[in-house]
Amino acid sequence: MQQYHKMDKVQIARINKYNVLRCLIRNGPINRAAIAKRADLSIPTVMSIIDDLFEKGMVRSMGKGESSGGKPPEMLEVVPDRFYYIGVDIGRTAVRVVVNDIISRQIACLQEPAGELFPEKEFVGRLCALVMQIYGPLHVEKDRILGAGIAMPGLIENETGNVLFSPDFGWNNIPLKSWLQASLPFPVIVENANRALALNESYVPGEEDHSHTTFTVNLGYGIGAGLIMGEDLYAGASGTSGEIGHITVDRGGPLCQCGNRGCLEAVASGAAIAGQGRRLAEQGMSPKLVEFCGGKPETVDAAMIFRAANSGDGAALEIIDTAAEYIGIGLSMAINVLDPDRVVLCGGLMRNGPLFFDRIKASLQRHQMRQTGRQMVLTAGAGGEYSTANGACRVLANSLWRRWALPI
């Protein structure tokens, strides 16, 4: 069995080009000597690569920098709009699509309700139409679109892009990548939505140290997580890591969509919170919820319950307290096992003010093993509602980098 992989000259040249371009993206405007130092390459090698990038229209001069004693150096930066990435966040309640340029600036976005999920192929057809809807107004050649990154909830088979199982969607063995690729004129890659979100939330602009371990938890319609080690997604041996929503926190709890009972997602997700609120409204046990839903319990959603809790409704607040308690238990398990530097709480439930975050933090402190996670910092996500879609762009970019498949 081959234990070592020997790279040929072409692969080495691509890696060097990759390192130079990444340095330009992260640190530009920057001069050639500084690039050589950061990328640990010779100045002649950097000069040759820069000449090639100039020829391909990927780099431009920004004029002269400050002199340190000799001739003022030429400052360089990437041409942001030379290429684009498309990112798609397939959520249970909404689909969000973004277009980002090569330095990860979001230049276009749109969203619409997810609507009917079945038949699956018709839903995928609507996804393709949304992608083409955002691509059309760009008026750029399709070879300047490096691809579409698709963030999908559930268990994804990395090799094929098939959705093996998505509890939130009720999908089993859906060839999502193949169906999308058949209709879209650029490459497609499919990744678990929670891991895409984690990749975006772990990135800190301007940060020099990329050795952190970040555990990102998506608290939305469902609950999932992603682990980023350094700059790499941890997928696990079978590609199914991050399913924190399906750990058991209440053995006698309600049936989860995955088929087990008492999962964290079944008692503390947005869908679970909404279901508990509807029952309260039906029984008239939450005056504020009855008021907010206009006497129509079927319209109660998680945001309405947070609104009622913030208005002092005791029954609604009890739902929030219970969900936060369970999430704190789940987080304590993850921290005890993983000991990450950072834990980031994201998703729709976190956009309801500080009330939920504070209660989760208090629960975590009660259940976390003493002395574990001493270096851990707990924060709320900062990426906004398009964070998962932006993360899908990063997944695509990283895949192209790793395979040295960028057209450079």
C-alpha positions as a Markdown table, in Angstrom:
| # | Residue | x | y | z |
|---|---|---|---|---|
| 1 | Met | 0.0 | 0.0 | 0.0 |
| 2 | Gln | 1.4 | 3.4 | -0.9 |
| 3 | Gln | 2.0 | 5.5 | 2.2 |
| 4 | Tyr | 3.5 | 8.6 | 0.7 |
| 5 | His | 2.3 | 10.8 | -2.2 |
| 6 | Lys | 5.0 | 12.3 | -4.3 |
| 7 | Met | 4.0 | 15.5 | -6.0 |
| 8 | Asp | 5.2 | 16.3 | -9.6 |
| 9 | Lys | 6.4 | 19.7 | -10.7 |
| 10 | Val | 3.0 | 20.7 | -12.1 |
| 11 | Gln | 1.3 | 20.1 | -8.7 |
| 12 | Ile | 4.1 | 22.0 | -6.8 |
| 13 | Ala | 3.6 | 24.9 | -9.2 |
| 14 | Arg | -0.1 | 24.9 | -8.6 |
| 15 | Ile | 0.4 | 24.9 | -4.8 |
| 16 | Asn | 2.8 | 27.8 | -5.1 |
| 17 | Lys | 0.3 | 29.7 | -7.2 |
| 18 | Tyr | -2.4 | 28.9 | -4.7 |
| 19 | Asn | -0.3 | 30.2 | -1.8 |
| 20 | Val | 0.5 | 33.4 | -3.7 |
| 21 | Leu | -3.1 | 34.1 | -4.6 |
| 22 | Arg | -4.4 | 33.4 | -1.1 |
| 23 | Cys | -1.8 | 35.8 | 0.2 |
| 24 | Leu | -3.0 | 38.5 | -2.2 |
| 25 | Ile | -6.6 | 37.9 | -1.2 |
| 26 | Arg | -5.9 | 38.0 | 2.5 |
| 27 | Asn | -3.2 | 40.7 | 2.7 |
| 28 | Gly | -3.5 | 42.9 | -0.4 |
| 29 | Pro | -2.4 | 45.5 | -1.3 |
| 30 | Ile | 0.9 | 43.8 | -0.8 |
| 31 | Asn | 4.3 | 43.9 | -2.6 |
| 32 | Arg | 6.2 | 40.9 | -4.1 |
| 33 | Ala | 8.9 | 40.8 | -1.4 |
| 34 | Ala | 6.2 | 40.6 | 1.4 |
| 35 | Ile | 4.4 | 37.9 | -0.5 |
| 36 | Ala | 7.6 | 35.8 | -0.8 |
| 37 | Lys | 8.2 | 36.2 | 2.9 |
| 38 | Arg | 4.6 | 35.2 | 3.9 |
| 39 | Ala | 4.4 | 32.3 | 1.4 |
| 40 | Asp | 7.9 | 31.1 | 2.1 |
| 41 | Leu | 8.8 | 31.3 | -1.6 |
| 42 | Ser | 11.8 | 32.8 | -3.5 |
| 43 | Ile | 11.3 | 36.2 | -5.0 |
| 44 | Pro | 11.9 | 34.9 | -8.6 |
| 45 | Thr | 9.1 | 32.3 | -8.1 |
| 46 | Val | 6.7 | 34.9 | -6.8 |
| 47 | Met | 7.6 | 37.3 | -9.7 |
| 48 | Ser | 6.9 | 34.5 | -12.2 |
| 49 | Ile | 3.5 | 33.7 | -10.6 |
| 50 | Ile | 2.5 | 37.3 | -10.4 |
| 51 | Asp | 3.4 | 37.8 | -14.1 |
| 52 | Asp | 1.1 | 34.9 | -14.9 |
| 53 | Leu | -1.7 | 36.2 | -12.7 |
| 54 | Phe | -1.4 | 39.6 | -14.4 |
| 55 | Glu | -1.7 | 37.9 | -17.8 |
| 56 | Lys | -4.9 | 36.2 | -16.6 |
| 57 | Gly | -6.4 | 39.4 | -15.4 |
| 58 | Met | -6.5 | 38.3 | -11.8 |
| 59 | Val | -4.1 | 40.8 | -10.3 |
| 60 | Arg | -3.7 | 44.6 | -10.7 |
| 61 | Ser | -1.2 | 47.2 | -9.5 |
| 62 | Met | -2.3 | 49.7 | -6.9 |
| 63 | Gly | 0.7 | 52.0 | -7.3 |
| 64 | Lys | 3.8 | 52.4 | -5.2 |
| 65 | Gly | 4.1 | 51.7 | -1.6 |
| 66 | Glu | 6.3 | 53.3 | 1.1 |
| 67 | Ser | 10.0 | 52.8 | 0.6 |
| 68 | Ser | 12.1 | 51.2 | 3.3 |
| 69 | Gly | 15.3 | 52.6 | 1.8 |
| 70 | Gly | 15.3 | 51.5 | -1.8 |
| 71 | Lys | 12.9 | 52.0 | -4.7 |
| 72 | Pro | 9.2 | 52.2 | -3.6 |
| 73 | Pro | 7.7 | 48.7 | -4.1 |
| 74 | Glu | 4.8 | 48.1 | -6.4 |
| 75 | Met | 1.7 | 47.2 | -4.4 |
| 76 | Leu | -0.6 | 44.5 | -5.8 |
| 77 | Glu | -4.1 | 43.2 | -5.1 |
| 78 | Val | -6.5 | 40.7 | -6.6 |
| 79 | Val | -9.1 | 41.9 | -9.1 |
| 80 | Pro | -12.2 | 41.0 | -7.1 |
| 81 | Asp | -14.7 | 40.7 | -9.9 |
| 82 | Arg | -12.5 | 38.5 | -12.1 |
| 83 | Phe | -14.4 | 35.4 | -10.9 |
| 84 | Tyr | -17.5 | 34.7 | -8.8 |
| 85 | Tyr | -18.9 | 32.0 | -6.5 |
| 86 | Ile | -22.6 | 31.2 | -6.0 |
| 87 | Gly | -23.8 | 30.0 | -2.6 |
| 88 | Val | -27.2 | 28.4 | -1.9 |
| 89 | Asp | -28.7 | 27.8 | 1.6 |
| 90 | Ile | -31.5 | 25.3 | 1.4 |
| 91 | Gly | -33.5 | 25.9 | 4.6 |
| 92 | Arg | -36.7 | 24.2 | 5.7 |
| 93 | Thr | -38.5 | 27.6 | 5.7 |
| 94 | Ala | -36.5 | 29.6 | 3.1 |
| 95 | Val | -34.0 | 29.3 | 0.3 |
| 96 | Arg | -31.3 | 31.9 | 0.2 |
| 97 | Val | -28.9 | 32.5 | -2.7 |
| 98 | Val | -25.8 | 34.8 | -2.8 |
| 99 | Val | -23.1 | 35.7 | -5.3 |
| 100 | Asn | -19.7 | 36.5 | -3.9 |
| 101 | Asp | -16.7 | 37.8 | -5.6 |
| 102 | Ile | -13.2 | 36.2 | -5.3 |
| 103 | Ile | -12.4 | 38.1 | -2.1 |
| 104 | Ser | -15.7 | 36.9 | -0.5 |
| 105 | Arg | -17.6 | 40.2 | -0.8 |
| 106 | Gln | -21.3 | 39.5 | -1.3 |
| 107 | Ile | -22.5 | 41.4 | -4.4 |
| 108 | Ala | -26.0 | 39.9 | -4.8 |
| 109 | Cys | -28.5 | 38.0 | -2.8 |
| 110 | Leu | -32.1 | 36.8 | -2.9 |
| 111 | Gln | -34.4 | 34.6 | -0.9 |
| 112 | Glu | -37.9 | 33.1 | -1.1 |
| 113 | Pro | -40.0 | 30.7 | 1.0 |
| 114 | Ala | -39.0 | 27.0 | 0.6 |
| 115 | Gly | -42.6 | 26.1 | -0.1 |
| 116 | Glu | -43.5 | 22.5 | -1.0 |
| 117 | Leu | -40.7 | 20.0 | -0.7 |
| 118 | Phe | -42.3 | 17.3 | -2.8 |
| 119 | Pro | -41.9 | 16.0 | -5.5 |
| 120 | Glu | -38.2 | 16.4 | -4.7 |
| 121 | Lys | -37.2 | 16.8 | -8.4 |
| 122 | Glu | -39.6 | 19.7 | -8.8 |
| 123 | Phe | -38.2 | 21.4 | -5.7 |
| 124 | Val | -34.7 | 21.0 | -7.2 |
| 125 | Gly | -36.0 | 22.5 | -10.4 |
| 126 | Arg | -37.0 | 25.6 | -8.5 |
| 127 | Leu | -33.6 | 25.7 | -6.9 |
| 128 | Cys | -32.0 | 25.8 | -10.4 |
| 129 | Ala | -34.4 | 28.5 | -11.4 |
| 130 | Leu | -33.4 | 30.6 | -8.4 |
| 131 | Val | -29.7 | 30.2 | -9.2 |
| 132 | Met | -30.2 | 31.2 | -12.8 |
| 133 | Gln | -32.4 | 34.1 | -11.6 |
| 134 | Ile | -29.5 | 35.6 | -9.6 |
| 135 | Tyr | -26.9 | 34.7 | -12.3 |
| 136 | Gly | -28.7 | 36.3 | -15.2 |
| 137 | Pro | -28.4 | 40.0 | -14.1 |
| 138 | Leu | -24.6 | 39.6 | -13.6 |
| 139 | His | -24.1 | 39.6 | -17.4 |
| 140 | Val | -20.9 | 37.7 | -17.1 |
| 141 | Glu | -19.6 | 34.7 | -19.0 |
| 142 | Lys | -20.4 | 31.4 | -17.3 |
| 143 | Asp | -16.7 | 30.5 | -17.1 |
| 144 | Arg | -16.3 | 33.4 | -14.7 |
| 145 | Ile | -18.6 | 31.6 | -12.3 |
| 146 | Leu | -16.4 | 29.2 | -10.5 |
| 147 | Gly | -19.3 | 27.1 | -9.4 |
| 148 | Ala | -22.3 | 26.8 | -7.0 |
| 149 | Gly | -21.9 | 25.6 | -3.4 |
| 150 | Ile | -25.0 | 24.1 | -2.1 |
| 151 | Ala | -25.7 | 23.9 | 1.7 |
| 152 | Met | -28.3 | 21.2 | 2.5 |
| 153 | Pro | -29.5 | 20.0 | 5.9 |
| 154 | Gly | -29.0 | 16.3 | 6.6 |
| 155 | Leu | -26.5 | 13.6 | 5.9 |
| 156 | Ile | -24.6 | 14.2 | 2.7 |
| 157 | Glu | -22.5 | 11.6 | 0.9 |
| 158 | Asn | -19.4 | 13.7 | 0.1 |
| 159 | Glu | -18.2 | 11.6 | -2.9 |
| 160 | Thr | -21.5 | 11.9 | -4.7 |
| 161 | Gly | -23.4 | 14.9 | -3.3 |
| 162 | Asn | -26.3 | 12.6 | -2.5 |
| 163 | Val | -28.7 | 13.5 | 0.4 |
| 164 | Leu | -28.6 | 10.2 | 2.3 |
| 165 | Phe | -31.2 | 11.4 | 4.9 |
| 166 | Ser | -32.6 | 14.8 | 5.8 |
| 167 | Pro | -34.9 | 14.6 | 8.8 |
| 168 | Asp | -36.1 | 18.2 | 8.3 |
| 169 | Phe | -37.0 | 17.6 | 4.7 |
| 170 | Gly | -38.1 | 13.9 | 4.9 |
| 171 | Trp | -35.7 | 13.1 | 2.0 |
| 172 | Asn | -33.9 | 9.8 | 1.6 |
| 173 | Asn | -31.3 | 9.0 | -1.0 |
| 174 | Ile | -31.8 | 12.0 | -3.2 |
| 175 | Pro | -29.1 | 12.6 | -5.9 |
| 176 | Leu | -29.1 | 16.3 | -5.3 |
| 177 | Lys | -25.8 | 17.1 | -6.9 |
| 178 | Ser | -26.5 | 15.1 | -10.0 |
| 179 | Trp | -29.9 | 16.8 | -10.5 |
| 180 | Leu | -28.5 | 20.2 | -10.0 |
| 181 | Gln | -25.5 | 19.6 | -12.2 |
| 182 | Ala | -27.7 | 18.4 | -15.0 |
| 183 | Ser | -29.4 | 21.9 | -15.2 |
| 184 | Leu | -26.7 | 24.3 | -14.2 |
| 185 | Pro | -23.9 | 25.4 | -16.5 |
| 186 | Phe | -21.1 | 25.5 | -13.9 |
| 187 | Pro | -19.7 | 23.0 | -11.3 |
| 188 | Val | -21.8 | 22.1 | -8.2 |
| 189 | Ile | -20.7 | 20.9 | -4.8 |
| 190 | Val | -23.0 | 19.9 | -2.0 |
| 191 | Glu | -22.2 | 20.1 | 1.7 |
| 192 | Asn | -24.0 | 19.8 | 5.0 |
| 193 | Ala | -25.6 | 23.2 | 5.8 |
| 194 | Asn | -24.3 | 23.3 | 9.4 |
| 195 | Arg | -20.8 | 22.7 | 8.3 |
| 196 | Ala | -21.1 | 25.5 | 5.7 |
| 197 | Leu | -22.4 | 27.8 | 8.3 |
| 198 | Ala | -19.5 | 26.8 | 10.7 |
| 199 | Leu | -16.9 | 27.6 | 8.0 |
| 200 | Asn | -18.3 | 31.1 | 7.5 |
| 201 | Glu | -18.6 | 31.9 | 11.2 |
| 202 | Ser | -15.1 | 30.6 | 12.0 |
| 203 | Tyr | -13.5 | 33.0 | 9.6 |
| 204 | Val | -12.3 | 36.3 | 11.3 |
| 205 | Pro | -11.2 | 38.9 | 8.7 |
| 206 | Gly | -7.6 | 40.1 | 9.3 |
| 207 | Glu | -6.8 | 37.3 | 11.8 |
| 208 | Glu | -3.3 | 36.0 | 11.4 |
| 209 | Asp | -3.6 | 32.9 | 13.7 |
| 210 | His | -5.7 | 30.3 | 11.9 |
| 211 | Ser | -5.0 | 27.5 | 14.4 |
| 212 | His | -8.3 | 27.8 | 16.4 |
| 213 | Thr | -10.8 | 25.0 | 16.8 |
| 214 | Thr | -14.3 | 26.4 | 16.4 |
| 215 | Phe | -17.6 | 24.6 | 17.2 |
| 216 | Thr | -20.5 | 26.3 | 15.6 |
| 217 | Val | -24.1 | 25.4 | 16.5 |
| 218 | Asn | -27.0 | 26.2 | 14.2 |
| 219 | Leu | -30.1 | 26.9 | 16.3 |
| 220 | Gly | -32.9 | 27.2 | 13.7 |
| 221 | Tyr | -35.8 | 25.1 | 12.4 |
| 222 | Gly | -33.6 | 22.2 | 13.4 |
| 223 | Ile | -30.3 | 22.0 | 15.4 |
| 224 | Gly | -27.0 | 21.0 | 14.0 |
| 225 | Ala | -23.3 | 21.8 | 14.3 |
| 226 | Gly | -20.0 | 22.0 | 12.5 |
| 227 | Leu | -16.4 | 21.7 | 13.8 |
| 228 | Ile | -13.6 | 23.7 | 12.1 |
| 229 | Met | -10.1 | 22.7 | 13.0 |
| 230 | Gly | -7.7 | 25.5 | 11.8 |
| 231 | Glu | -9.2 | 26.3 | 8.4 |
| 232 | Asp | -10.5 | 22.7 | 7.7 |
| 233 | Leu | -14.0 | 21.3 | 8.1 |
| 234 | Tyr | -14.0 | 18.1 | 10.2 |
| 235 | Ala | -16.5 | 15.8 | 8.4 |
| 236 | Gly | -15.8 | 12.6 | 10.3 |
| 237 | Ala | -15.0 | 9.1 | 9.1 |
| 238 | Ser | -18.3 | 8.7 | 7.3 |
| 239 | Gly | -19.0 | 12.4 | 6.6 |
| 240 | Thr | -21.7 | 12.7 | 9.2 |
| 241 | Ser | -20.2 | 14.8 | 12.0 |
| 242 | Gly | -22.0 | 17.6 | 13.7 |
| 243 | Glu | -25.4 | 16.0 | 14.4 |
| 244 | Ile | -25.7 | 17.5 | 17.9 |
| 245 | Gly | -29.4 | 17.9 | 17.3 |
| 246 | His | -29.8 | 14.1 | 17.4 |
| 247 | Ile | -28.2 | 13.4 | 20.8 |
| 248 | Thr | -30.6 | 12.2 | 23.4 |
| 249 | Val | -31.2 | 14.7 | 26.2 |
| 250 | Asp | -34.6 | 13.4 | 27.4 |
| 251 | Arg | -35.1 | 9.6 | 27.3 |
| 252 | Gly | -38.8 | 10.0 | 27.7 |
| 253 | Gly | -39.1 | 12.9 | 25.4 |
| 254 | Pro | -41.1 | 13.4 | 22.2 |
| 255 | Leu | -40.5 | 11.5 | 19.0 |
| 256 | Cys | -38.0 | 13.2 | 16.7 |
| 257 | Gln | -38.2 | 13.2 | 12.9 |
| 258 | Cys | -35.0 | 11.0 | 12.9 |
| 259 | Gly | -37.0 | 8.2 | 14.5 |
| 260 | Asn | -35.5 | 8.4 | 18.0 |
| 261 | Arg | -37.1 | 10.0 | 21.1 |
| 262 | Gly | -35.9 | 12.9 | 23.2 |
| 263 | Cys | -33.4 | 14.3 | 20.7 |
| 264 | Leu | -32.2 | 17.9 | 21.4 |
| 265 | Glu | -33.8 | 18.9 | 18.1 |
| 266 | Ala | -37.2 | 17.4 | 19.3 |
| 267 | Val | -37.3 | 19.5 | 22.4 |
| 268 | Ala | -35.4 | 22.7 | 21.7 |
| 269 | Ser | -35.3 | 23.5 | 18.0 |
| 270 | Gly | -37.4 | 26.3 | 16.3 |
| 271 | Ala | -39.9 | 23.7 | 15.1 |
| 272 | Ala | -40.2 | 22.2 | 18.6 |
| 273 | Ile | -40.6 | 25.6 | 20.3 |
| 274 | Ala | -43.3 | 26.6 | 17.7 |
| 275 | Gly | -45.1 | 23.3 | 18.3 |
| 276 | Gln | -45.1 | 23.8 | 22.1 |
| 277 | Gly | -46.4 | 27.4 | 21.6 |
| 278 | Arg | -49.2 | 26.3 | 19.4 |
| 279 | Arg | -50.4 | 23.9 | 22.1 |
| 280 | Leu | -50.3 | 26.7 | 24.6 |
| 281 | Ala | -52.4 | 29.0 | 22.4 |
| 282 | Glu | -54.9 | 26.2 | 21.7 |
| 283 | Gln | -55.4 | 25.8 | 25.4 |
| 284 | Gly | -55.5 | 29.5 | 26.1 |
| 285 | Met | -52.6 | 29.2 | 28.5 |
| 286 | Ser | -50.6 | 32.1 | 27.0 |
| 287 | Pro | -52.5 | 35.3 | 26.8 |
| 288 | Lys | -49.9 | 37.1 | 24.8 |
| 289 | Leu | -49.6 | 34.3 | 22.2 |
| 290 | Val | -53.4 | 34.2 | 21.8 |
| 291 | Glu | -53.2 | 38.0 | 21.2 |
| 292 | Phe | -50.3 | 37.8 | 18.8 |
| 293 | Cys | -51.7 | 35.0 | 16.7 |
| 294 | Gly | -55.1 | 36.7 | 16.5 |
| 295 | Gly | -56.9 | 33.6 | 17.9 |
| 296 | Lys | -55.3 | 31.3 | 15.2 |
| 297 | Pro | -53.0 | 28.9 | 17.1 |
| 298 | Glu | -51.8 | 27.3 | 13.8 |
| 299 | Thr | -50.0 | 30.5 | 12.9 |
| 300 | Val | -47.8 | 30.5 | 16.0 |
| 301 | Asp | -44.1 | 30.4 | 15.2 |
| 302 | Ala | -40.9 | 30.5 | 17.3 |
| 303 | Ala | -40.4 | 34.3 | 16.8 |
| 304 | Met | -43.9 | 34.9 | 18.2 |
| 305 | Ile | -43.1 | 32.9 | 21.3 |
| 306 | Phe | -39.9 | 34.9 | 21.9 |
| 307 | Arg | -41.9 | 38.1 | 21.4 |
| 308 | Ala | -44.4 | 36.9 | 24.0 |
| 309 | Ala | -41.6 | 35.9 | 26.4 |
| 310 | Asn | -40.0 | 39.3 | 26.0 |
| 311 | Ser | -43.4 | 40.9 | 26.8 |
| 312 | Gly | -43.5 | 39.1 | 30.2 |
| 313 | Asp | -45.7 | 36.1 | 29.3 |
| 314 | Gly | -44.8 | 33.5 | 31.9 |
| 315 | Ala | -45.9 | 30.4 | 29.8 |
| 316 | Ala | -44.0 | 31.5 | 26.8 |
| 317 | Leu | -40.9 | 32.3 | 28.9 |
| 318 | Glu | -41.1 | 28.8 | 30.4 |
| 319 | Ile | -40.8 | 27.3 | 26.8 |
| 320 | Ile | -37.7 | 29.4 | 26.2 |
| 321 | Asp | -36.2 | 28.5 | 29.6 |
| 322 | Thr | -36.7 | 24.8 | 28.9 |
| 323 | Ala | -35.2 | 24.9 | 25.4 |
| 324 | Ala | -32.2 | 26.9 | 26.7 |
| 325 | Glu | -31.7 | 24.4 | 29.5 |
| 326 | Tyr | -31.6 | 21.5 | 27.0 |
| 327 | Ile | -29.3 | 23.3 | 24.6 |
| 328 | Gly | -26.9 | 24.0 | 27.5 |
| 329 | Ile | -26.9 | 20.3 | 28.3 |
| 330 | Gly | -26.1 | 19.4 | 24.7 |
| 331 | Leu | -23.4 | 22.0 | 24.5 |
| 332 | Ser | -21.8 | 20.8 | 27.7 |
| 333 | Met | -21.5 | 17.3 | 26.2 |
| 334 | Ala | -19.8 | 18.7 | 23.1 |
| 335 | Ile | -17.4 | 20.9 | 25.1 |
| 336 | Asn | -16.5 | 18.1 | 27.5 |
| 337 | Val | -15.5 | 15.9 | 24.5 |
| 338 | Leu | -14.0 | 18.5 | 22.0 |
| 339 | Asp | -12.6 | 21.2 | 24.2 |
| 340 | Pro | -12.8 | 23.9 | 21.4 |
| 341 | Asp | -11.3 | 27.4 | 21.6 |
| 342 | Arg | -14.6 | 28.9 | 20.4 |
| 343 | Val | -18.3 | 28.0 | 20.5 |
| 344 | Val | -20.5 | 30.1 | 18.2 |
| 345 | Leu | -24.3 | 30.1 | 18.5 |
| 346 | Cys | -26.0 | 30.9 | 15.2 |
| 347 | Gly | -29.3 | 30.5 | 13.4 |
| 348 | Gly | -32.8 | 32.0 | 13.4 |
| 349 | Leu | -33.4 | 31.4 | 17.1 |
| 350 | Met | -30.4 | 33.6 | 18.0 |
| 351 | Arg | -31.9 | 36.6 | 16.2 |
| 352 | Asn | -34.5 | 37.1 | 19.0 |
| 353 | Gly | -32.4 | 39.3 | 21.3 |
| 354 | Pro | -30.1 | 38.4 | 24.2 |
| 355 | Leu | -32.7 | 36.6 | 26.3 |
| 356 | Phe | -32.0 | 33.2 | 24.7 |
| 357 | Phe | -28.2 | 33.5 | 24.6 |
| 358 | Asp | -28.0 | 34.5 | 28.3 |
| 359 | Arg | -30.1 | 31.5 | 29.3 |
| 360 | Ile | -28.1 | 29.0 | 27.2 |
| 361 | Lys | -24.9 | 30.3 | 28.7 |
| 362 | Ala | -26.2 | 29.9 | 32.2 |
| 363 | Ser | -27.4 | 26.4 | 31.5 |
| 364 | Leu | -24.0 | 25.5 | 29.9 |
| 365 | Gln | -22.2 | 26.8 | 33.0 |
| 366 | Arg | -24.4 | 24.6 | 35.3 |
| 367 | His | -23.8 | 21.4 | 33.3 |
| 368 | Gln | -20.2 | 21.8 | 32.0 |
| 369 | Met | -17.7 | 19.6 | 33.7 |
| 370 | Arg | -15.5 | 21.7 | 36.0 |
| 371 | Gln | -12.2 | 22.7 | 34.5 |
| 372 | Thr | -13.2 | 21.6 | 31.0 |
| 373 | Gly | -13.3 | 24.2 | 28.2 |
| 374 | Arg | -11.1 | 26.7 | 30.3 |
| 375 | Gln | -10.0 | 28.4 | 27.1 |
| 376 | Met | -13.4 | 28.3 | 25.4 |
| 377 | Val | -15.1 | 31.6 | 24.4 |
| 378 | Leu | -18.9 | 31.5 | 23.8 |
| 379 | Thr | -20.2 | 34.0 | 21.3 |
| 380 | Ala | -23.2 | 34.7 | 19.1 |
| 381 | Gly | -22.8 | 34.4 | 15.4 |
| 382 | Ala | -22.1 | 37.6 | 13.4 |
| 383 | Gly | -22.7 | 36.4 | 9.8 |
| 384 | Gly | -26.4 | 37.3 | 9.6 |
| 385 | Glu | -29.2 | 35.5 | 7.7 |
| 386 | Tyr | -27.1 | 34.8 | 4.6 |
| 387 | Ser | -24.2 | 33.3 | 6.7 |
| 388 | Thr | -24.9 | 29.7 | 5.5 |
| 389 | Ala | -25.1 | 30.7 | 1.9 |
| 390 | Asn | -21.8 | 32.6 | 2.2 |
| 391 | Gly | -20.4 | 29.5 | 3.9 |
| 392 | Ala | -21.5 | 27.5 | 0.9 |
| 393 | Cys | -19.3 | 29.8 | -1.2 |
| 394 | Arg | -16.4 | 29.2 | 1.1 |
| 395 | Val | -17.0 | 25.4 | 0.9 |
| 396 | Leu | -16.8 | 25.7 | -2.9 |
| 397 | Ala | -13.7 | 27.9 | -2.8 |
| 398 | Asn | -11.9 | 25.5 | -0.4 |
| 399 | Ser | -12.8 | 22.5 | -2.6 |
| 400 | Leu | -11.3 | 24.2 | -5.6 |
| 401 | Trp | -8.2 | 25.2 | -3.7 |
| 402 | Arg | -7.7 | 21.8 | -2.3 |
| 403 | Arg | -8.0 | 20.2 | -5.7 |
| 404 | Trp | -6.0 | 23.0 | -7.3 |
| 405 | Ala | -8.9 | 23.3 | -9.7 |
| 406 | Leu | -9.0 | 27.1 | -10.0 |
| 407 | Pro | -8.6 | 28.4 | -13.5 |
| 408 | Ile | -5.3 | 30.0 | -12.8 |
